Amino acid sequence: MKITGLTVWQKTLPLKKPYWLSGGRLKFEALDSTFVRIETSGGLVGWGEGCPWGETYLPAFGGGIRAALALLAPVLLGENPGDIERLNRAMDQALPGHPYAKAALDAALWDIAGKRAGAPLFELFGGAEGEGVAVNSSISTGTPEEMVALINAARAQGYRTHSAKVGGADIAADIARIEAIEAALPADEHVTYDVNRAWVPGVAIQVMQAVSGSARGWFEQPCETLDQCAVVAAQTTQPIMLDECLHTFGDHLEAWKRSAGQGCKIKPNRLGGLTKTRQVRDFCVAVGWQMHVEDVGGSVFADTAALHLALSTPVENRLASWLSHAHLVDDFAPDEGARNRGGMVRLDGQRPGIAVEPPEDWLGQPAATYR
């Protein structure tokens, strides 16, 4: 079986309401997503999606994916889609770096692999660990009262794990937010304080030490760089979850060697696809880190692809996953894929591959085709 063609679509995905990163620094109102379909001589097709969270969150943007696909498509045409790791190396040789631009192609190759094997993707990644994966809410930054109200609303939707956005130069405001959330949080719920790298080390240390007697949860990406996070980790006692500063396997290795955190978020779009994310996942399991396995952004397709990897991750290493599609206006498959059902996602074990596909009438006219 050979790859005979690739079709590319651009799709704008409006958010239900504006989304602010920690400290109100960056505002997002829509996502620019790229969908890819790989066709084969055997009649199987594989789907992929690449969706950065805007243009200012990470060094990635939607237009960059589509520009890169013009360079990467010739690398795949005529090749065996089952040679996934070899094709990843070939893409890296043709276009060094730019991992986000390769994630959709890698997902499509895995979708074909699952369909070829007649198995859901989580079986190819090691098999299901438990019956489902917990999902976490995403709580926008605001006043203490506003954030507690958002957590209460999320609880009504079944969420028992929350990601609360904090961060900025106002130390007193962040302490007040954290203390209010801790006072209102039931004993059986969990929270991660997601700073999205908004603190400098001095502020991070002051806030984390001030709430050290009450804060039960993780602090996520307190500072911009791995170096800065390592400084904070050496001066505080709360567990640190690393995210935006980790782009490669080497970054994760360096973070572990420096004890810069006790866990991380691993996201296929940031790391370059499911293949490389699985390699990082296995490393984190080996060293005893805990992980949120989810994607940067996108539709229910991107969420479902990432949740297959999450479901195959050992329960003791797996933390809750976030669902980007819950924030979107459009939903092309309301009853399919990774869905919040009482705070849990349970994937379809009967359908092969990623098991959800965007309809062409929803996608519209292709942006490019390669044969």
Secondary structure as GFF3:
##gff-version 3
##sequence-region A 1 371
A	DSSP	beta_strand	3	20	.	.	.	ID=ss1
A	DSSP	three_ten_helix	22	24	.	.	.	ID=ss2
A	DSSP	beta_strand	27	40	.	.	.	ID=ss3
A	DSSP	beta_strand	45	50	.	.	.	ID=ss4
A	DSSP	alpha_helix	62	76	.	.	.	ID=ss5
A	DSSP	alpha_helix	84	94	.	.	.	ID=ss6
A	DSSP	three_ten_helix	99	101	.	.	.	ID=ss7
A	DSSP	alpha_helix	103	117	.	.	.	ID=ss8
A	DSSP	alpha_helix	121	124	.	.	.	ID=ss9
A	DSSP	beta_strand	133	134	.	.	.	ID=ss10
A	DSSP	beta_strand	136	139	.	.	.	ID=ss11
A	DSSP	alpha_helix	144	156	.	.	.	ID=ss12
A	DSSP	beta_strand	161	165	.	.	.	ID=ss13
A	DSSP	alpha_helix	171	184	.	.	.	ID=ss14
A	DSSP	beta_strand	190	194	.	.	.	ID=ss15
A	DSSP	alpha_helix	201	210	.	.	.	ID=ss16
A	DSSP	beta_strand	218	220	.	.	.	ID=ss17
A	DSSP	alpha_helix	226	235	.	.	.	ID=ss18
A	DSSP	beta_strand	240	242	.	.	.	ID=ss19
A	DSSP	alpha_helix	249	257	.	.	.	ID=ss20
A	DSSP	beta_strand	263	266	.	.	.	ID=ss21
A	DSSP	alpha_helix	268	271	.	.	.	ID=ss22
A	DSSP	alpha_helix	274	287	.	.	.	ID=ss23
A	DSSP	beta_strand	290	293	.	.	.	ID=ss24
A	DSSP	alpha_helix	300	311	.	.	.	ID=ss25
A	DSSP	three_ten_helix	315	317	.	.	.	ID=ss26
A	DSSP	three_ten_helix	324	327	.	.	.	ID=ss27
A	DSSP	beta_strand	344	345	.	.	.	ID=ss28
A	DSSP	alpha_helix	360	363	.	.	.	ID=ss29
A	DSSP	beta_strand	368	370	.	.	.	ID=ss30
###
